[in-house]
Amino acid sequence: MYGAEEACEQTYGFMPCTTTALGNVFLIIVYGYLMFLAATYLSAGSELLLEILGPGLIGGLFLPILGALPDAMLILVSGLSGSTETAQSQVSVGMGLLAGSTVMLLTLVWGTCIIVGKCDMQNNVAIDLKDTKGFSLTGSGICTDIWTSYAGIIMAISVIPFIVVQIPLIFHSNSGRHLTVLIALILSVSLLISYCLYQVFQPWIQRRRLAYAKHKHVIAGILKDLNTRALGKLSTDDGKPNVEVLEKLFKAIDVNDDGSLSRSELRALIVGIQFSEFNLDENDAIEKVMRDFDTSRDSRVNLKEFIDGVERWLEEAKRAKISKQAGPGYIDNFHEQTRREHNLLGDQSDETVEAVENPRWTSFKAVLLLVLGTAIAAVFADPLVDAVDNFSSATSIPSFFISFIALPLATNSSEAVSAIIFASRKKLRSASLTFSELYGAVTMNNVLCLSVFLAIVYMRGLIWDFSSEVLVILIVCIVMGVFASIRTSFPLWTSLIAFLMYPFSLALVYVLDYVFGWS
């Protein structure tokens, strides 16, 4: 035993080590728990910092990088340790972690979030907080907003550097491999910067899109209200405004009978409609409606401006192409479409945001957690990689499979638990945020962790030979990315596909590597 202990190399010269399988299992559990602790501290500190500083630069640039930090640390030390031969051997631990994290998040965690977040579905729309259909494969599921679809598309795009670095292997060429790694590295770093910039500016883009969707829904609501008052005769058979009916409606809205509509009269019209779908800013809605109608800019809307404005709105409703022909119900259809568009954007303006108590202490606590998490990840990443490598030598189990299965549990478990708890709130908004974070975590793995990996391979002159692992990442990311991009409703049966992809990924790597000899 003691001879075996002397044969192993101690990390940092003093960390415990062993060459026995059981001893290394113990070390993997201990170091894995410490990495889990680091990930938990980073996650908790990130959430506190986000509460204080909000989205934008912090939420878009700083926090996503922190979320991927434990994985990046493990990948970094796996390729920096010892000689080139040692690094080439241990770098498979980093690749296993990268592939394992991606696959675990998009299969096991994704499927579990569908199950715990499921609600009853009606017309492909999940009803918040209603879960009476049990485990119905088609009648139960979750819905997400349009931003989640965008996150899925971005995740699928983020695999491009994996494809680029594989080009020499695809053509069975040994020349240009080193240059290809450099090109893939530059592309990966460019995608990382682009993704961070998108995250920084997304809140602004989201607010602009949401404001437009709200105004469009106000237009649809007013048209529906006017059409109801006109008993469905707001437009003639040829789709033109019914001038006679509009004149009567104008007089009904013109309370003081002065021949024009004022802001107060438009306010009464909008308030009377009672938009229950969202928290309406009445002053903003009035200003935008006035801007649509008041072409003379005299802060009054005369009869001609009113008729012309309604005509423009009716044309917009017909251009929406919500029905094969602009029949009598096209206004109601337009109203329903604008309501769905608003819901897809995930409006959170009616949610109360609690002020942070004692922001100075909260800031100090956030920074302390972030520093502590970073320090733990930096210190114990190298011993964990060594323990995995030693266990692989003792058992003849490829280190890739150990890191693929075990290490993501340590580095991504806090994200997984957080996502599952949030999904259990059973609301469209919580489901959207849950899946956006899962896609975002995978994207950051694909761009940040891959950038670190490629930098190590390039600088140390290592051989890139991970065809089966890359194929698994490509299949899982593209399948789930396409899934997210073409639909916003996910019935319960979709979770089965996700769960099945995990054993499929493991089996595929094994068959390609050890049956067909890809690596």
C-alpha positions in Angstrom: 0.0 0.0 0.0 2.7 2.4 1.0 4.7 1.5 -2.1 1.7 2.3 -4.2 1.2 5.5 -2.4 4.8 6.5 -3.1 4.4 5.7 -6.8 1.7 8.4 -7.3 2.5 12.1 -7.8 1.1 14.5 -5.2 -0.7 17.6 -6.7 1.1 20.7 -5.5 3.5 18.4 -3.7 1.3 17.8 -0.7 -2.3 16.9 -1.8 -3.2 13.3 -0.9 -3.0 10.8 -3.7 -3.3 7.0 -4.3 -3.0 4.5 -7.1 -5.8 2.3 -5.8 -9.2 2.4 -7.4 -11.1 2.7 -4.1 -8.8 5.5 -2.9 -9.3 7.5 -6.0 -13.1 7.0 -5.8 -12.9 8.6 -2.4 -10.7 11.5 -3.7 -13.0 12.0 -6.7 -16.0 12.3 -4.3 -14.2 14.7 -1.9 -12.8 16.9 -4.7 -16.1 16.7 -6.6 -18.0 17.9 -3.6 -15.6 20.8 -3.3 -16.2 21.7 -6.9 -19.9 21.4 -6.3 -19.5 23.8 -3.4 -17.6 26.2 -5.6 -20.3 26.1 -8.3 -23.0 26.7 -5.5 -21.1 29.7 -4.2 -20.6 31.2 -7.7 -24.3 30.7 -8.4 -25.5 32.2 -5.1 -23.1 35.2 -5.5 -24.2 35.7 -9.1 -27.9 35.9 -8.1 -27.2 38.4 -5.4 -25.1 40.6 -7.7 -27.9 40.4 -10.3 -30.5 41.6 -7.8 -28.4 44.7 -7.0 -27.0 45.6 -10.5 -29.7 44.1 -12.7 -29.3 42.8 -16.3 -27.1 44.4 -18.9 -23.3 44.4 -18.5 -23.4 42.3 -15.2 -26.1 39.9 -16.2 -25.0 39.6 -19.8 -21.2 39.5 -19.6 -20.0 38.8 -16.1 -22.4 36.2 -14.7 -22.6 33.8 -17.7 -18.8 33.6 -17.6 -18.9 32.9 -13.8 -21.4 30.1 -14.4 -19.0 28.3 -16.8 -16.0 29.0 -14.6 -15.8 25.6 -12.8 -15.9 23.7 -16.1 -13.4 26.1 -17.6 -11.0 25.6 -14.6 -11.1 21.8 -15.0 -10.5 22.0 -18.7 -7.6 24.4 -18.2 -5.8 22.3 -15.6 -6.4 19.1 -17.6 -4.3 20.4 -20.4 -1.6 22.4 -18.4 -0.5 19.5 -16.2 3.0 18.1 -16.6 4.6 17.1 -19.9 3.0 17.2 -23.3 2.4 13.4 -23.1 0.7 13.8 -19.7 -1.4 16.8 -21.0 -2.4 14.7 -24.0 -3.6 11.9 -21.7 -5.4 14.2 -19.3 -7.0 16.5 -21.9 -9.6 13.8 -22.5 -10.9 14.6 -19.0 -11.6 18.1 -20.1 -13.3 16.9 -23.3 -15.3 14.4 -21.3 -16.5 17.2 -18.9 -17.4 19.5 -21.9 -19.4 16.8 -23.6 -20.9 15.5 -20.4 -22.0 18.9 -19.2 -23.7 19.7 -22.5 -25.4 16.3 -22.8 -26.5 16.2 -19.1 -28.1 19.7 -19.2 -29.9 19.1 -22.5 -31.2 15.6 -21.7 -31.6 14.6 -18.0 -32.0 18.2 -16.7 -34.1 19.3 -19.7 -36.5 16.3 -19.4 -36.8 16.6 -15.6 -37.8 20.3 -16.0 -40.5 19.3 -18.4 -41.9 16.8 -15.8 -41.8 19.1 -12.8 -43.0 22.2 -14.7 -45.8 20.5 -16.6 -49.3 22.1 -16.7 -52.5 21.2 -18.5 -52.3 22.1 -22.2 -55.2 23.5 -24.2 -54.8 24.2 -27.9 -51.0 23.8 -27.5 -50.9 26.4 -24.7 -50.0 25.5 -21.1 -52.3 26.9 -18.5 -50.4 28.4 -15.6 -50.6 26.6 -12.2 -53.1 24.1 -13.5 -51.9 20.5 -13.4 -54.9 18.0 -13.4 -54.1 15.7 -16.3 -51.3 13.8 -14.6 -48.8 12.3 -16.9 -50.7 12.7 -20.1 -48.1 12.7 -22.9 -50.0 15.1 -25.1 -52.4 16.9 -22.7 -49.7 18.0 -20.3 -46.5 20.0 -20.8 -44.9 23.5 -20.7 -44.7 26.6 -22.9 -41.9 29.1 -23.3 -41.7 32.6 -24.7 -40.0 33.6 -28.0 -36.8 34.6 -26.3 -36.3 31.0 -25.3 -36.5 30.0 -28.9 -33.8 32.6 -29.8 -31.6 31.1 -27.0 -32.1 27.7 -28.5 -31.1 28.9 -32.0 -28.0 30.7 -30.6 -27.0 27.4 -28.8 -27.2 25.5 -32.1 -25.1 28.2 -33.8 -22.5 28.0 -31.1 -21.4 24.5 -32.3 -19.9 25.9 -35.5 -16.3 25.9 -34.1 -16.6 22.2 -33.3 -17.4 21.6 -37.0 -14.5 23.8 -38.2 -11.9 22.0 -36.0 -13.1 18.7 -37.3 -12.5 19.6 -41.0 -9.0 17.9 -41.4 -10.3 14.8 -39.7 -13.4 14.7 -41.9 -11.1 14.7 -45.0 -8.5 12.4 -43.3 -5.8 15.0 -43.7 -2.9 15.4 -41.3 -1.7 18.7 -42.8 -3.2 21.9 -41.5 -4.5 20.5 -38.3 -2.6 23.0 -36.2 -3.8 25.9 -38.3 -7.4 24.6 -38.2 -7.3 24.6 -34.4 -6.2 28.3 -34.5 -9.0 29.2 -36.9 -11.5 27.4 -34.7 -10.1 29.2 -31.6 -10.5 32.6 -33.3 -14.0 31.8 -34.3 -14.9 30.5 -30.9 -13.6 33.6 -29.2 -15.5 35.8 -31.7 -18.8 33.9 -30.9 -18.1 34.3 -27.2 -17.7 38.1 -27.6 -20.8 38.2 -29.8 -22.9 36.2 -27.4 -21.9 38.4 -24.4 -22.8 41.5 -26.4 -26.1 40.0 -27.3 -26.8 39.3 -23.6 -25.8 42.8 -22.7 -28.2 44.4 -25.2 -31.0 41.8 -25.0 -32.9 43.6 -22.2 -33.1 46.7 -24.3 -34.2 44.8 -27.4 -36.7 42.9 -25.3 -38.2 46.1 -23.9 -38.5 47.6 -27.4 -40.2 44.5 -28.8 -42.5 44.3 -25.8 -43.6 47.9 -26.1 -44.4 47.4 -29.8 -46.4 44.2 -29.0 -48.3 46.1 -26.3 -49.2 48.9 -28.7 -50.3 46.4 -31.3 -52.5 44.7 -28.8 -54.0 48.0 -27.7 -54.9 48.7 -31.4 -56.5 45.3 -31.7 -58.4 45.8 -28.5 -59.8 49.2 -29.6 -60.8 47.8 -33.0 -62.5 44.8 -31.3 -64.4 47.2 -29.0 -65.4 49.5 -31.8 -66.5 46.5 -33.9 -68.6 45.2 -31.0 -70.3 48.6 -30.6 -70.9 48.7 -34.4 -72.5 45.2 -34.2 -69.8 43.9 -36.6 -70.3 46.6 -39.2 -67.1 48.5 -38.7 -66.0 47.7 -42.2 -68.0 47.2 -45.4 -68.0 44.0 -47.5 -65.1 45.1 -49.5 -63.0 45.7 -46.4 -63.3 49.6 -46.4 -64.2 51.5 -43.2 -68.0 52.0 -42.8 -68.0 55.8 -42.7 -71.6 56.0 -41.5 -71.0 53.7 -38.5 -67.6 55.4 -37.7 -69.4 58.8 -37.6 -71.8 57.5 -35.0 -68.9 55.9 -33.0 -67.0 59.2 -33.1 -70.0 61.1 -31.7 -70.4 58.5 -28.9 -66.7 58.9 -27.9 -66.8 62.7 -28.2 -68.5 63.2 -24.9 -68.4 67.0 -24.9 -69.6 67.1 -28.5 -67.0 69.6 -29.7 -66.2 67.8 -32.9 -62.8 66.4 -31.8 -61.4 63.8 -29.5 -59.2 64.9 -26.6 -56.7 62.9 -24.6 -59.2 62.5 -21.7 -61.8 61.1 -24.1 -59.3 58.6 -25.6 -58.3 57.7 -22.0 -62.0 56.9 -21.2 -62.1 54.7 -24.3 -59.0 52.8 -23.4 -59.8 52.4 -19.7 -63.3 51.1 -20.7 -61.8 48.3 -22.7 -60.1 46.9 -19.6 -56.9 45.2 -20.9 -56.5 42.3 -18.5 -53.7 40.6 -20.4 -51.0 42.9 -19.1 -50.3 45.8 -16.8 -51.2 48.7 -19.1 -49.4 52.0 -18.9 -52.4 54.2 -19.8 -50.5 57.4 -20.4 -48.1 55.6 -22.8 -51.0 53.9 -24.6 -52.8 57.3 -25.0 -49.8 59.0 -26.4 -49.2 56.3 -29.0 -52.8 56.2 -30.0 -52.9 60.0 -30.3 -49.7 59.8 -32.4 -51.4 57.3 -34.7 -54.5 59.4 -35.3 -53.4 63.0 -34.8 -51.7 63.7 -38.2 -52.1 67.5 -37.8 -50.3 67.4 -34.5 -52.7 69.8 -32.8 -53.3 67.3 -29.9 -56.9 66.8 -31.1 -58.4 64.1 -33.3 -61.1 65.3 -35.7 -63.6 63.1 -37.6 -61.4 62.7 -40.7 -58.3 61.8 -38.7 -60.4 59.3 -36.8 -61.7 57.6 -39.9 -58.3 57.6 -41.6 -56.7 56.2 -38.4 -59.2 53.4 -38.1 -58.7 52.6 -41.8 -54.9 52.3 -41.3 -55.6 50.0 -38.3 -58.0 47.8 -40.3 -55.4 47.5 -43.1 -52.8 46.4 -40.5 -55.3 43.8 -39.2 -55.8 42.4 -42.7 -52.1 42.4 -43.4 -51.5 40.1 -40.4 -52.5 37.2 -42.6 -54.2 35.4 -39.7 -56.9 34.0 -41.9 -57.0 32.9 -45.5 -59.3 35.8 -46.3 -60.3 38.9 -44.5 -63.7 37.8 -43.5 -66.0 39.2 -40.8 -64.0 37.7 -38.0 -60.6 39.0 -39.0 -60.7 41.7 -36.3 -61.3 39.1 -33.5 -58.6 37.0 -35.0 -56.2 39.9 -35.1 -56.9 40.6 -31.4 -56.2 37.0 -30.5 -53.0 37.0 -32.5 -51.7 40.2 -30.8 -52.5 38.6 -27.4 -50.5 35.5 -28.3 -47.6 37.7 -29.6 -47.6 39.6 -26.3 -47.6 36.4 -24.2 -44.7 34.9 -26.3 -42.5 37.9 -25.4 -42.9 37.0 -21.7 -44.0 40.4 -20.3 -42.8 40.8 -16.7 -43.8 44.4 -16.1 -46.7 43.4 -13.8 -44.4 41.5 -11.5 -43.4 43.4 -8.3 -39.7 43.7 -7.8 -38.7 43.8 -4.2 -36.0 46.3 -3.2 -32.8 44.8 -1.9 -32.5 45.3 1.9 -29.1 46.6 3.0 -27.5 46.7 -0.5 -24.0 47.3 0.9 -24.0 44.1 2.9 -25.6 42.2 0.0 -22.9 43.5 -2.3 -20.2 42.4 0.2 -21.8 39.0 0.6 -22.1 38.6 -3.2 -18.4 39.5 -3.8 -17.3 37.2 -0.9 -19.2 34.2 -2.4 -17.8 34.9 -5.9 -14.2 35.1 -4.6 -14.6 32.0 -2.4 -16.2 30.0 -5.2 -13.5 31.1 -7.7 -10.7 30.2 -5.2 -12.1 26.8 -4.4 -12.5 26.0 -8.1 -9.0 27.2 -8.9 -7.4 25.2 -6.1 -9.2 21.9 -6.4 -9.6 21.5 -10.2 -6.1 20.1 -10.6 -6.4 17.5 -7.8 -9.7 16.4 -9.2 -8.3 15.9 -12.7 -5.4 13.9 -11.3 -7.7 11.7 -9.2 -9.8 11.0 -12.3 -6.7 10.1 -14.3 -5.3 7.9 -11.6 -8.7 6.1 -11.2 -8.7 5.5 -15.0 -5.2 4.0 -14.8 -6.2 1.8 -11.8 -9.4 0.4 -13.4 -8.5 0.7 -17.2 -11.8 2.6 -17.6 -11.3 5.4 -20.1 -11.0 8.8 -18.3 -13.4 10.2 -20.8 -16.4 8.2 -19.5 -15.5 9.0 -15.9 -15.5 12.7 -16.6 -18.5 12.4 -18.9 -20.7 10.9 -16.2 -19.3 12.0 -12.8 -17.7 15.5 -13.2 -20.8 17.3 -14.7 -22.7 16.2 -11.5 -20.1 18.2 -9.5 -19.8 21.3 -11.7 -23.4 21.6 -13.0 -25.5 20.2 -10.2 -26.2 23.6 -8.6 -27.5 24.9 -12.0 -29.5 21.7 -12.4 -31.2 21.9 -9.0 -31.9 25.7 -9.5 -33.5 25.0 -12.9 -35.6 22.2 -11.6 -36.9 24.2 -8.6 -37.7 27.2 -10.8 -39.5 25.0 -13.3 -41.7 23.6 -10.5 -43.4 27.1 -10.2 -45.5 25.9 -13.2 -45.7 29.3 -15.1 -44.9 30.3 -18.6 -42.4 32.9 -17.3 -40.6 30.5 -15.0 -40.5 27.8 -17.7 -39.1 30.3 -20.2 -36.4 31.5 -17.8 -35.5 27.9 -16.8 -35.0 26.7 -20.4 -33.3 30.0 -21.5 -30.7 29.4 -18.7 -30.2 25.8 -19.7 -29.6 26.9 -23.4 -27.4 29.7 -22.2 -25.3 27.4 -20.0 -24.7 25.1 -22.9 -23.9 28.0 -25.2 -21.3 29.3 -22.7 -19.8 25.8 -22.5 -19.6 25.7 -26.3 -17.9 29.1 -26.7 -16.0 29.8 -23.4 -14.9 26.2 -22.4 -14.2 25.3 -26.0 -12.1 28.5 -26.4 -10.0 27.4 -23.3 -9.7 23.9 -24.7 -8.6 25.0 -28.2 -6.1 27.5 -26.7 -4.5 24.6 -24.7 -4.4 22.3 -27.7 -2.9 25.1 -29.9 -0.3 26.4 -27.4 0.9 23.0 -26.2 0.9 21.4 -29.7 -1.6 18.7 -28.6 -3.4 16.4 -31.1 -7.1 17.1 -31.7 -8.7 13.7 -31.9 -12.2 13.8 -30.4 -14.4 13.0 -33.4 -16.9 10.9 -31.5 -17.2 13.3 -28.6 -17.7 16.2 -31.0 -20.4 14.3 -32.9 -22.3 13.7 -29.7 -22.2 17.4 -28.8 -23.3 18.3 -32.4 -26.2 15.8 -32.4 -27.6 16.8 -29.0 -27.1 20.6 -29.4 -28.6 20.7 -33.0 -31.5 18.4 -32.1 -32.5 20.3 -29.0 -31.7 23.7 -30.7 -34.0 22.9 -33.7 -36.6 21.6 -31.2 -36.5 25.0 -29.4 -36.5 27.1 -32.6 -39.6 25.5 -34.2 -41.9 25.3 -31.2 -42.7 27.1 -28.0 -44.9 24.3 -26.5 -43.4 21.1 -25.2 -45.8 18.3 -24.4 -44.7 15.7 -21.9 -43.7 13.2 -24.6 -40.8 15.5 -25.5 -39.1 14.7 -22.2 -38.9 11.0 -23.2 -36.9 12.0 -26.3 -34.5 14.0 -24.1 -34.0 11.2 -21.6 -33.3 8.7 -24.3 -30.6 10.9 -25.8 -28.4 10.4 -22.7 -27.8 6.7 -23.0 -27.7 7.1 -26.7 -24.9 9.6 -26.4 -22.8 7.3 -24.1 -23.4 4.3 -26.4 -22.5 6.3 -29.5 -19.2 7.4 -28.1 -18.4 3.8 -27.0 -19.3 2.2 -30.3 -17.4 4.8 -32.4 -14.3 4.8 -30.2 -14.0 1.1 -29.2 -15.7 -0.7 -32.1 -14.9 1.5 -35.1 -11.7 3.0 -33.6 -12.5 6.6 -34.3 -10.1 7.9 -31.5 
